[in-house]
């Protein structure tokens, strides 16, 4: 198959967001869509993600929207004839202090008003779902039965296959080196194997949005921050139906993983990366891992889950999710270049929001607006406020550090 030289829409980036955007464009009737990926599909941040799908959110928009995502994941096999890697095991959010229990109760009440099925459980009831939980450490728990997690690579490839059936073209090993803008409008992209002419270009390149933007003389309010998680060996204490568990007071989470557990968390001092400082051959899987972070988070984990103190850790993963100063997505049209769109700032909820982002971006490209009020996600909402990299980074690090605080953070 020859390389594309023109398209109605070019999507830059073949991660789960790029695949979803292309799928939703084609689903809405745009057939001549081409996705250009520098490596292989879903080979960047996507396979490094934990894939948690949680509906208890701080904003009505996100709470209701992720509920819609869950309904789509539940019905994916019926619609497409294949499963998408969704494991609907439910989730628990634990409160270890009275203050956190009060926060949790307020947000559970609010989420119920937004249509979410959620209830407050006693520590004893929480322990029935997580037998190795030390219930004396817990004040209260929120139980969301329709939550779960997805296998990120499985979902990304399922979306890509659905897009291919609708006529989307995928070209891997074809990096975009420049975006062509003439007369205030995008004209296409440049690649090592030749240009692709297109009146509309959507950039969904994960942390590489920084480099793509610089090539077009643009800057976006995102910072790539390392996020790590680790996988234990199979453990007898882990039941088959173990839910996802989040512990905001300790900034950690666990979920089932091949008979063992995936352990992850948000350290107080995350490591920031500038993509321009990394070698051209850098891949996300090369991101350095730091066992010191696991040691930092271990106290919070073992306080609540004592058996984890002796759990054998088999491997660690590290990704570079991009964060924004307010923890919301960065989606929209670039004012300086008609026909150019950007989807960035996954804020470590990129997998759960992938179908959502794809739908919203397709609406922006094809209709000029989203059906939902997504002003909080607007690409240009910060204006020139974060022109200083240090201020931008400090704000993004604060969001990362407060990731699980519904009152202080965005989630």
TIMARBA-262444 format. One record per residue (C-alpha): residue in three letters; x, y, z. Coordinates in nm, 2 decimals. Example, Ala and Ser with C-alpha at 12.3 -4.5 7.8 and 13.67 -1.06 7.14 Angstrom:
rec res: ALA	u: 1.23	v: -0.45	w: 0.78
rec res: SER	u: 1.37	v: -0.11	w: 0.71
***
This chain:
rec res: UNK	u: 0.00	v: 0.00	w: 0.00
rec res: UNK	u: 0.15	v: 0.33	w: -0.10
rec res: UNK	u: 0.20	v: 0.62	w: 0.14
rec res: UNK	u: -0.08	v: 0.87	w: 0.15
rec res: UNK	u: -0.02	v: 1.21	w: -0.02
rec res: UNK	u: -0.35	v: 1.37	w: 0.07
rec res: UNK	u: -0.64	v: 1.33	w: 0.30
rec res: UNK	u: -0.95	v: 1.51	w: 0.43
rec res: UNK	u: -0.81	v: 1.49	w: 0.79
rec res: UNK	u: -0.46	v: 1.40	w: 0.91
rec res: UNK	u: -0.44	v: 1.28	w: 1.27
rec res: UNK	u: -0.08	v: 1.31	w: 1.41
rec res: UNK	u: -0.03	v: 1.04	w: 1.67
rec res: UNK	u: -0.14	v: 0.67	w: 1.68
rec res: UNK	u: -0.19	v: 0.63	w: 2.05
rec res: UNK	u: -0.53	v: 0.56	w: 2.20
rec res: UNK	u: -0.64	v: 0.93	w: 2.16
rec res: UNK	u: -0.53	v: 0.95	w: 1.79
rec res: UNK	u: -0.70	v: 0.61	w: 1.72
rec res: UNK	u: -1.02	v: 0.73	w: 1.89
rec res: UNK	u: -1.03	v: 1.07	w: 1.72
rec res: UNK	u: -0.99	v: 0.89	w: 1.38
rec res: UNK	u: -1.26	v: 0.64	w: 1.46
rec res: UNK	u: -1.51	v: 0.91	w: 1.57
rec res: UNK	u: -1.44	v: 1.12	w: 1.26
rec res: UNK	u: -1.51	v: 0.82	w: 1.04
rec res: UNK	u: -1.81	v: 0.72	w: 1.25
rec res: UNK	u: -1.95	v: 1.07	w: 1.18
rec res: UNK	u: -1.91	v: 1.01	w: 0.81
rec res: UNK	u: -1.56	v: 1.14	w: 0.72
rec res: UNK	u: -1.39	v: 0.85	w: 0.54
rec res: UNK	u: -1.07	v: 1.00	w: 0.41
rec res: UNK	u: -0.89	v: 1.01	w: 0.75
rec res: UNK	u: -0.52	v: 0.92	w: 0.78
rec res: UNK	u: -0.34	v: 0.85	w: 1.11
rec res: UNK	u: 0.04	v: 0.91	w: 1.10
rec res: UNK	u: 0.24	v: 0.75	w: 1.38
rec res: UNK	u: 0.62	v: 0.78	w: 1.44
rec res: UNK	u: 0.64	v: 0.42	w: 1.58
rec res: UNK	u: 0.38	v: 0.15	w: 1.60
rec res: UNK	u: 0.02	v: 0.20	w: 1.70
rec res: UNK	u: -0.03	v: 0.23	w: 2.08
rec res: UNK	u: 0.34	v: 0.21	w: 2.15
rec res: UNK	u: 0.39	v: 0.53	w: 2.35
rec res: UNK	u: 0.22	v: 0.62	w: 2.67
rec res: UNK	u: -0.08	v: 0.39	w: 2.60
rec res: UNK	u: 0.07	v: 0.06	w: 2.70
rec res: UNK	u: 0.24	v: 0.21	w: 3.01
rec res: UNK	u: -0.09	v: 0.33	w: 3.15
rec res: UNK	u: -0.28	v: 0.17	w: 3.44
rec res: UNK	u: -0.61	v: 0.20	w: 3.25
rec res: UNK	u: -0.83	v: 0.28	w: 3.55
rec res: UNK	u: -1.19	v: 0.38	w: 3.47
rec res: UNK	u: -1.34	v: 0.58	w: 3.75
rec res: UNK	u: -1.66	v: 0.77	w: 3.74
rec res: UNK	u: -1.65	v: 0.96	w: 4.07
rec res: UNK	u: -1.53	v: 1.30	w: 3.95
rec res: UNK	u: -1.53	v: 1.66	w: 4.08
rec res: UNK	u: -1.72	v: 1.81	w: 3.79
rec res: UNK	u: -2.06	v: 1.74	w: 3.65
rec res: UNK	u: -1.92	v: 1.73	w: 3.30
rec res: UNK	u: -1.66	v: 1.46	w: 3.37
rec res: UNK	u: -1.88	v: 1.26	w: 3.61
rec res: UNK	u: -2.16	v: 1.24	w: 3.35
rec res: UNK	u: -1.92	v: 1.19	w: 3.06
rec res: UNK	u: -1.73	v: 0.90	w: 3.21
rec res: UNK	u: -2.06	v: 0.74	w: 3.29
rec res: UNK	u: -2.13	v: 0.75	w: 2.91
rec res: UNK	u: -1.79	v: 0.60	w: 2.85
rec res: UNK	u: -1.86	v: 0.31	w: 3.08
rec res: UNK	u: -2.19	v: 0.24	w: 2.90
rec res: UNK	u: -2.00	v: 0.23	w: 2.57
rec res: UNK	u: -1.74	v: 0.00	w: 2.71
rec res: UNK	u: -2.01	v: -0.23	w: 2.85
rec res: UNK	u: -2.17	v: -0.25	w: 2.50
rec res: UNK	u: -1.85	v: -0.26	w: 2.29
rec res: UNK	u: -1.86	v: -0.64	w: 2.22
rec res: UNK	u: -2.23	v: -0.62	w: 2.12
rec res: UNK	u: -2.16	v: -0.34	w: 1.88
rec res: UNK	u: -1.83	v: -0.44	w: 1.73
rec res: UNK	u: -1.82	v: -0.82	w: 1.78
rec res: UNK	u: -1.51	v: -0.83	w: 1.99
rec res: UNK	u: -1.42	v: -0.75	w: 2.35
rec res: UNK	u: -1.23	v: -0.43	w: 2.43
rec res: UNK	u: -1.04	v: -0.53	w: 2.75
rec res: UNK	u: -1.28	v: -0.37	w: 2.99
rec res: UNK	u: -1.28	v: -0.55	w: 3.33
rec res: UNK	u: -1.58	v: -0.42	w: 3.53
rec res: UNK	u: -1.47	v: -0.52	w: 3.88
rec res: UNK	u: -1.60	v: -0.21	w: 4.06
rec res: UNK	u: -1.39	v: 0.03	w: 4.26
rec res: UNK	u: -1.35	v: 0.15	w: 4.62
rec res: UNK	u: -1.22	v: 0.49	w: 4.73
rec res: UNK	u: -1.10	v: 0.48	w: 5.09
rec res: UNK	u: -1.09	v: 0.76	w: 5.34
rec res: UNK	u: -0.83	v: 0.72	w: 5.62
rec res: UNK	u: -0.91	v: 1.04	w: 5.81
rec res: UNK	u: -1.23	v: 1.21	w: 5.93
rec res: UNK	u: -1.16	v: 1.50	w: 5.70
rec res: UNK	u: -1.13	v: 1.27	w: 5.40
rec res: UNK	u: -1.45	v: 1.09	w: 5.50
rec res: UNK	u: -1.64	v: 1.42	w: 5.51
rec res: UNK	u: -1.50	v: 1.51	w: 5.17
rec res: UNK	u: -1.59	v: 1.17	w: 5.03
rec res: UNK	u: -1.95	v: 1.19	w: 5.17
rec res: UNK	u: -2.00	v: 1.53	w: 5.01
rec res: UNK	u: -1.88	v: 1.42	w: 4.67
rec res: UNK	u: -2.08	v: 1.09	w: 4.68
rec res: UNK	u: -2.39	v: 1.30	w: 4.75
rec res: UNK	u: -2.31	v: 1.53	w: 4.45
rec res: UNK	u: -2.23	v: 1.24	w: 4.22
rec res: UNK	u: -2.56	v: 1.07	w: 4.30
rec res: UNK	u: -2.73	v: 1.39	w: 4.19
rec res: UNK	u: -2.54	v: 1.35	w: 3.86
rec res: UNK	u: -2.67	v: 1.00	w: 3.81
rec res: UNK	u: -2.38	v: 0.79	w: 3.94
rec res: UNK	u: -2.46	v: 0.47	w: 4.12
rec res: UNK	u: -2.23	v: 0.50	w: 4.43
rec res: UNK	u: -2.27	v: 0.43	w: 4.80
rec res: UNK	u: -2.08	v: 0.48	w: 5.12
rec res: UNK	u: -1.96	v: 0.16	w: 5.28
rec res: UNK	u: -1.84	v: 0.08	w: 5.63
rec res: UNK	u: -1.48	v: -0.03	w: 5.68
rec res: UNK	u: -1.61	v: -0.38	w: 5.75
rec res: UNK	u: -1.81	v: -0.39	w: 5.43
rec res: UNK	u: -1.51	v: -0.26	w: 5.24
rec res: UNK	u: -1.30	v: -0.55	w: 5.38
rec res: UNK	u: -1.54	v: -0.81	w: 5.25
rec res: UNK	u: -1.44	v: -0.69	w: 4.90
rec res: UNK	u: -1.07	v: -0.66	w: 4.98
rec res: UNK	u: -0.99	v: -0.93	w: 5.23
rec res: UNK	u: -0.63	v: -0.81	w: 5.29
rec res: UNK	u: -0.75	v: -0.46	w: 5.38
rec res: UNK	u: -0.67	v: -0.35	w: 5.74
rec res: UNK	u: -1.01	v: -0.21	w: 5.82
rec res: UNK	u: -0.89	v: -0.04	w: 6.14
rec res: UNK	u: -0.71	v: 0.21	w: 5.91
rec res: UNK	u: -1.02	v: 0.30	w: 5.73
rec res: UNK	u: -1.29	v: 0.56	w: 5.83
rec res: UNK	u: -1.52	v: 0.51	w: 5.53
rec res: UNK	u: -1.53	v: 0.39	w: 5.17
rec res: UNK	u: -1.71	v: 0.48	w: 4.85
rec res: UNK	u: -1.82	v: 0.18	w: 4.64
rec res: UNK	u: -1.88	v: 0.24	w: 4.26
rec res: UNK	u: -2.00	v: -0.10	w: 4.12
rec res: UNK	u: -1.98	v: -0.02	w: 3.75
rec res: UNK	u: -1.62	v: 0.11	w: 3.77
rec res: UNK	u: -1.32	v: -0.10	w: 3.66
rec res: UNK	u: -1.02	v: -0.09	w: 3.44
rec res: UNK	u: -0.93	v: -0.16	w: 3.08
rec res: UNK	u: -0.62	v: -0.32	w: 2.93
rec res: UNK	u: -0.50	v: -0.01	w: 2.75
rec res: UNK	u: -0.34	v: -0.17	w: 2.45
rec res: UNK	u: -0.64	v: -0.40	w: 2.40
rec res: UNK	u: -0.88	v: -0.11	w: 2.39
rec res: UNK	u: -0.66	v: 0.10	w: 2.16
rec res: UNK	u: -0.63	v: -0.18	w: 1.91
rec res: UNK	u: -1.00	v: -0.25	w: 1.93
rec res: UNK	u: -1.07	v: 0.12	w: 1.85
rec res: UNK	u: -0.81	v: 0.11	w: 1.56
rec res: UNK	u: -0.98	v: -0.20	w: 1.41
rec res: UNK	u: -1.32	v: -0.03	w: 1.43
rec res: UNK	u: -1.17	v: 0.27	w: 1.26
rec res: UNK	u: -1.02	v: 0.06	w: 0.98
rec res: UNK	u: -1.35	v: -0.10	w: 0.91
rec res: UNK	u: -1.48	v: 0.26	w: 0.85
rec res: UNK	u: -1.20	v: 0.33	w: 0.60
rec res: UNK	u: -0.94	v: 0.51	w: 0.82
rec res: UNK	u: -0.58	v: 0.46	w: 0.70
rec res: UNK	u: -0.30	v: 0.40	w: 0.95
rec res: UNK	u: 0.06	v: 0.46	w: 0.86
rec res: UNK	u: 0.32	v: 0.36	w: 1.12
rec res: UNK	u: 0.69	v: 0.44	w: 1.12
rec res: UNK	u: 0.59	v: 0.77	w: 0.95
rec res: UNK	u: 0.68	v: 1.06	w: 1.18
rec res: UNK	u: 0.54	v: 1.41	w: 1.12
rec res: UNK	u: 0.84	v: 1.65	w: 1.10
rec res: UNK	u: 0.65	v: 1.98	w: 1.04
rec res: UNK	u: 0.30	v: 2.12	w: 1.00
rec res: UNK	u: 0.25	v: 2.33	w: 0.69
rec res: UNK	u: 0.07	v: 2.66	w: 0.75
rec res: UNK	u: 0.02	v: 2.91	w: 0.48
rec res: UNK	u: -0.20	v: 3.22	w: 0.48
rec res: UNK	u: -0.32	v: 3.15	w: 0.83
rec res: UNK	u: -0.45	v: 2.80	w: 0.74
rec res: UNK	u: -0.31	v: 2.46	w: 0.78
rec res: UNK	u: -0.22	v: 2.29	w: 0.44
rec res: UNK	u: -0.10	v: 1.96	w: 0.56
rec res: UNK	u: 0.21	v: 1.80	w: 0.72
rec res: UNK	u: 0.56	v: 1.70	w: 0.62
rec res: UNK	u: 0.71	v: 1.36	w: 0.67
rec res: UNK	u: 1.04	v: 1.19	w: 0.58
rec res: UNK	u: 0.86	v: 1.00	w: 0.30
rec res: UNK	u: 0.69	v: 1.31	w: 0.16
rec res: UNK	u: 0.42	v: 1.56	w: 0.24
rec res: UNK	u: 0.05	v: 1.49	w: 0.30
rec res: UNK	u: -0.18	v: 1.76	w: 0.19
rec res: UNK	u: -0.49	v: 1.81	w: 0.41
rec res: UNK	u: -0.72	v: 2.10	w: 0.50
rec res: UNK	u: -0.75	v: 1.98	w: 0.86
rec res: UNK	u: -0.49	v: 1.84	w: 1.09
rec res: UNK	u: -0.54	v: 1.71	w: 1.44
rec res: UNK	u: -0.24	v: 1.67	w: 1.67
rec res: UNK	u: -0.28	v: 1.40	w: 1.94
rec res: UNK	u: 0.08	v: 1.32	w: 2.00
rec res: UNK	u: 0.10	v: 1.28	w: 2.37
rec res: UNK	u: 0.42	v: 1.43	w: 2.52
rec res: UNK	u: 0.54	v: 1.49	w: 2.16
rec res: UNK	u: 0.28	v: 1.77	w: 2.12
rec res: UNK	u: 0.56	v: 1.99	w: 2.26
rec res: UNK	u: 0.79	v: 1.92	w: 1.97
rec res: UNK	u: 0.52	v: 1.93	w: 1.71
rec res: UNK	u: 0.40	v: 2.26	w: 1.84
rec res: UNK	u: 0.75	v: 2.41	w: 1.84
rec res: UNK	u: 0.79	v: 2.30	w: 1.48
rec res: UNK	u: 0.48	v: 2.51	w: 1.40
rec res: UNK	u: 0.59	v: 2.80	w: 1.62
rec res: UNK	u: 0.33	v: 2.72	w: 1.89
rec res: UNK	u: 0.34	v: 2.64	w: 2.26
rec res: UNK	u: 0.08	v: 2.45	w: 2.46
rec res: UNK	u: 0.02	v: 2.46	w: 2.84
rec res: UNK	u: 0.13	v: 2.10	w: 2.92
rec res: UNK	u: 0.42	v: 1.94	w: 3.10
rec res: UNK	u: 0.52	v: 1.58	w: 3.07
rec res: UNK	u: 0.55	v: 1.43	w: 3.42
rec res: UNK	u: 0.66	v: 1.08	w: 3.49
rec res: UNK	u: 0.41	v: 0.84	w: 3.64
rec res: UNK	u: 0.51	v: 0.49	w: 3.76
rec res: UNK	u: 0.34	v: 0.17	w: 3.86
rec res: UNK	u: 0.47	v: -0.17	w: 3.96
rec res: UNK	u: 0.33	v: -0.53	w: 3.93
rec res: UNK	u: 0.37	v: -0.80	w: 4.19
rec res: UNK	u: 0.39	v: -1.17	w: 4.15
rec res: UNK	u: 0.07	v: -1.37	w: 4.19
rec res: UNK	u: -0.05	v: -1.36	w: 4.55
rec res: UNK	u: -0.29	v: -1.60	w: 4.72
rec res: UNK	u: -0.45	v: -1.31	w: 4.91
rec res: UNK	u: -0.58	v: -1.15	w: 4.59
rec res: UNK	u: -0.93	v: -1.27	w: 4.50
rec res: UNK	u: -1.04	v: -1.31	w: 4.14
rec res: UNK	u: -1.30	v: -1.04	w: 4.18
rec res: UNK	u: -1.08	v: -0.78	w: 4.35
rec res: UNK	u: -1.20	v: -0.42	w: 4.27
rec res: UNK	u: -0.98	v: -0.13	w: 4.19
rec res: UNK	u: -0.89	v: 0.05	w: 4.51
rec res: UNK	u: -0.78	v: 0.41	w: 4.55
rec res: UNK	u: -0.64	v: 0.55	w: 4.87
rec res: UNK	u: -0.63	v: 0.94	w: 4.83
rec res: UNK	u: -0.47	v: 0.99	w: 5.18
rec res: UNK	u: -0.17	v: 0.79	w: 5.07
rec res: UNK	u: -0.19	v: 0.90	w: 4.70
rec res: UNK	u: -0.19	v: 0.53	w: 4.58
rec res: UNK	u: -0.40	v: 0.28	w: 4.40
rec res: UNK	u: -0.41	v: -0.09	w: 4.34
rec res: UNK	u: -0.58	v: -0.31	w: 4.08
rec res: UNK	u: -0.57	v: -0.68	w: 3.99
rec res: UNK	u: -0.30	v: -0.79	w: 3.74
rec res: UNK	u: -0.26	v: -1.15	w: 3.64
rec res: UNK	u: -0.32	v: -1.30	w: 3.98
rec res: UNK	u: -0.11	v: -1.03	w: 4.15
rec res: UNK	u: -0.15	v: -0.65	w: 4.19
rec res: UNK	u: -0.06	v: -0.34	w: 4.01
rec res: UNK	u: 0.06	v: -0.08	w: 4.25
rec res: UNK	u: 0.08	v: 0.29	w: 4.15
rec res: UNK	u: 0.08	v: 0.63	w: 4.31
rec res: UNK	u: 0.15	v: 1.00	w: 4.28
rec res: UNK	u: 0.47	v: 1.11	w: 4.46
rec res: UNK	u: 0.51	v: 1.46	w: 4.60
rec res: UNK	u: 0.79	v: 1.55	w: 4.37
rec res: UNK	u: 0.73	v: 1.42	w: 4.02
rec res: UNK	u: 1.00	v: 1.42	w: 3.76
rec res: UNK	u: 0.93	v: 1.66	w: 3.47
rec res: UNK	u: 1.06	v: 1.61	w: 3.12
rec res: UNK	u: 1.12	v: 1.84	w: 2.82
rec res: UNK	u: 1.09	v: 1.64	w: 2.51
rec res: UNK	u: 1.33	v: 1.87	w: 2.33
rec res: UNK	u: 1.60	v: 1.77	w: 2.57
rec res: UNK	u: 1.56	v: 1.40	w: 2.49
rec res: UNK	u: 1.74	v: 1.22	w: 2.20
rec res: UNK	u: 1.55	v: 1.17	w: 1.87
rec res: UNK	u: 1.56	v: 0.80	w: 1.93
rec res: UNK	u: 1.38	v: 0.83	w: 2.27
rec res: UNK	u: 1.08	v: 0.60	w: 2.33
rec res: UNK	u: 0.84	v: 0.62	w: 2.62
rec res: UNK	u: 0.95	v: 0.27	w: 2.73
rec res: UNK	u: 1.30	v: 0.41	w: 2.78
rec res: UNK	u: 1.17	v: 0.64	w: 3.06
rec res: UNK	u: 1.39	v: 0.58	w: 3.36
rec res: UNK	u: 1.23	v: 0.41	w: 3.66
rec res: UNK	u: 1.29	v: 0.50	w: 4.02
rec res: UNK	u: 1.24	v: 0.24	w: 4.29
rec res: UNK	u: 1.28	v: 0.52	w: 4.54
rec res: UNK	u: 0.94	v: 0.63	w: 4.45
rec res: UNK	u: 0.80	v: 0.29	w: 4.53
rec res: UNK	u: 0.97	v: 0.31	w: 4.87
rec res: UNK	u: 0.82	v: 0.66	w: 4.92
rec res: UNK	u: 0.47	v: 0.53	w: 4.85
rec res: UNK	u: 0.51	v: 0.19	w: 5.03
rec res: UNK	u: 0.44	v: 0.32	w: 5.38
rec res: UNK	u: 0.09	v: 0.43	w: 5.26
rec res: UNK	u: 0.03	v: 0.10	w: 5.09
rec res: UNK	u: 0.14	v: -0.13	w: 5.37
rec res: UNK	u: -0.05	v: 0.08	w: 5.63
rec res: UNK	u: -0.38	v: -0.01	w: 5.46
rec res: UNK	u: -0.27	v: -0.34	w: 5.29
rec res: UNK	u: -0.03	v: -0.52	w: 5.53
rec res: UNK	u: 0.04	v: -0.82	w: 5.31
rec res: UNK	u: 0.20	v: -0.59	w: 5.05
rec res: UNK	u: 0.50	v: -0.54	w: 5.28
rec res: UNK	u: 0.64	v: -0.87	w: 5.16
rec res: UNK	u: 0.49	v: -0.87	w: 4.81
rec res: UNK	u: 0.75	v: -0.96	w: 4.55
rec res: UNK	u: 0.76	v: -0.69	w: 4.28
rec res: UNK	u: 0.83	v: -0.83	w: 3.93
rec res: UNK	u: 0.85	v: -0.52	w: 3.72
rec res: UNK	u: 0.78	v: -0.15	w: 3.69
rec res: UNK	u: 0.64	v: 0.07	w: 3.42
rec res: UNK	u: 0.69	v: 0.44	w: 3.36
rec res: UNK	u: 0.50	v: 0.67	w: 3.13
rec res: UNK	u: 0.50	v: 1.04	w: 3.05
rec res: UNK	u: 0.14	v: 1.17	w: 3.08
rec res: UNK	u: 0.10	v: 1.54	w: 3.01
rec res: UNK	u: -0.05	v: 1.76	w: 3.28
rec res: UNK	u: -0.22	v: 2.10	w: 3.26
rec res: UNK	u: -0.23	v: 2.37	w: 3.53
rec res: UNK	u: -0.59	v: 2.28	w: 3.63
rec res: UNK	u: -0.60	v: 1.91	w: 3.56
rec res: UNK	u: -0.85	v: 1.94	w: 3.27
rec res: UNK	u: -0.79	v: 1.83	w: 2.91
rec res: UNK	u: -0.65	v: 2.08	w: 2.65
rec res: UNK	u: -0.87	v: 2.04	w: 2.34
rec res: UNK	u: -0.96	v: 2.27	w: 2.05
rec res: UNK	u: -0.87	v: 2.47	w: 1.74
rec res: UNK	u: -0.55	v: 2.67	w: 1.71
rec res: UNK	u: -0.65	v: 3.03	w: 1.65
rec res: UNK	u: -0.33	v: 3.11	w: 1.45
rec res: UNK	u: -0.39	v: 2.83	w: 1.20
rec res: UNK	u: -0.74	v: 2.76	w: 1.06
rec res: UNK	u: -0.80	v: 2.38	w: 1.03
rec res: UNK	u: -0.54	v: 2.29	w: 1.30
rec res: UNK	u: -0.66	v: 2.12	w: 1.61
rec res: UNK	u: -0.49	v: 1.99	w: 1.93
rec res: UNK	u: -0.58	v: 1.72	w: 2.18
rec res: UNK	u: -0.33	v: 1.72	w: 2.47
rec res: UNK	u: -0.31	v: 1.71	w: 2.85
rec res: UNK	u: -0.43	v: 1.37	w: 2.94
rec res: UNK	u: -0.37	v: 1.43	w: 3.31
rec res: UNK	u: -0.33	v: 1.06	w: 3.37
rec res: UNK	u: -0.70	v: 1.00	w: 3.28
rec res: UNK	u: -0.62	v: 0.95	w: 2.91
rec res: UNK	u: -0.74	v: 0.59	w: 2.88
rec res: UNK	u: -1.07	v: 0.64	w: 3.07
rec res: UNK	u: -1.13	v: 0.95	w: 2.86
rec res: UNK	u: -1.02	v: 0.82	w: 2.52
rec res: UNK	u: -1.36	v: 0.76	w: 2.37
rec res: UNK	u: -1.48	v: 1.09	w: 2.52
rec res: UNK	u: -1.19	v: 1.29	w: 2.37
rec res: UNK	u: -1.24	v: 1.12	w: 2.03
rec res: UNK	u: -1.60	v: 1.22	w: 2.03
rec res: UNK	u: -1.54	v: 1.57	w: 2.14
rec res: UNK	u: -1.26	v: 1.63	w: 1.89
rec res: UNK	u: -1.46	v: 1.49	w: 1.60
rec res: UNK	u: -1.74	v: 1.73	w: 1.69
rec res: UNK	u: -1.50	v: 2.02	w: 1.70
rec res: UNK	u: -1.34	v: 1.94	w: 1.36
rec res: UNK	u: -1.67	v: 1.87	w: 1.19
rec res: UNK	u: -1.92	v: 2.10	w: 1.36
rec res: UNK	u: -1.70	v: 2.37	w: 1.51
rec res: UNK	u: -1.83	v: 2.30	w: 1.86
rec res: UNK	u: -1.90	v: 2.02	w: 2.10
rec res: UNK	u: -2.26	v: 1.92	w: 2.20
rec res: UNK	u: -2.16	v: 1.93	w: 2.57
rec res: UNK	u: -2.03	v: 2.25	w: 2.73
rec res: UNK	u: -1.65	v: 2.18	w: 2.72
rec res: UNK	u: -1.54	v: 2.54	w: 2.79
rec res: UNK	u: -1.33	v: 2.40	w: 3.09
rec res: UNK	u: -1.13	v: 2.19	w: 2.84
rec res: UNK	u: -1.07	v: 2.47	w: 2.59
rec res: UNK	u: -0.72	v: 2.49	w: 2.43
rec res: UNK	u: -0.69	v: 2.86	w: 2.48
rec res: UNK	u: -0.83	v: 2.90	w: 2.83
rec res: UNK	u: -0.51	v: 3.00	w: 2.99
rec res: UNK	u: -0.42	v: 3.28	w: 2.75
rec res: UNK	u: -0.07	v: 3.40	w: 2.82
rec res: UNK	u: -0.08	v: 3.32	w: 3.19
rec res: UNK	u: 0.18	v: 3.04	w: 3.18
rec res: UNK	u: 0.43	v: 3.18	w: 2.94
rec res: UNK	u: 0.70	v: 3.11	w: 3.20
rec res: UNK	u: 0.80	v: 2.74	w: 3.20
rec res: UNK	u: 0.88	v: 2.73	w: 3.57
rec res: UNK	u: 0.53	v: 2.86	w: 3.66
rec res: UNK	u: 0.37	v: 2.62	w: 3.43
rec res: UNK	u: 0.56	v: 2.33	w: 3.56
rec res: UNK	u: 0.49	v: 2.42	w: 3.93
rec res: UNK	u: 0.12	v: 2.44	w: 3.86
rec res: UNK	u: 0.12	v: 2.10	w: 3.68
rec res: UNK	u: 0.32	v: 1.94	w: 3.96
rec res: UNK	u: 0.07	v: 2.07	w: 4.21
rec res: UNK	u: -0.22	v: 1.91	w: 4.02
rec res: UNK	u: -0.02	v: 1.58	w: 4.01
rec res: UNK	u: 0.05	v: 1.59	w: 4.38
rec res: UNK	u: -0.31	v: 1.65	w: 4.46
rec res: UNK	u: -0.44	v: 1.40	w: 4.21
rec res: UNK	u: -0.69	v: 1.23	w: 4.44
rec res: UNK	u: -0.81	v: 1.53	w: 4.63
rec res: UNK	u: -1.16	v: 1.61	w: 4.50
rec res: UNK	u: -1.16	v: 1.94	w: 4.69
rec res: UNK	u: -0.80	v: 2.05	w: 4.60
rec res: UNK	u: -0.74	v: 1.87	w: 4.27
rec res: UNK	u: -0.94	v: 1.81	w: 3.96
rec res: UNK	u: -1.05	v: 1.46	w: 4.02
***
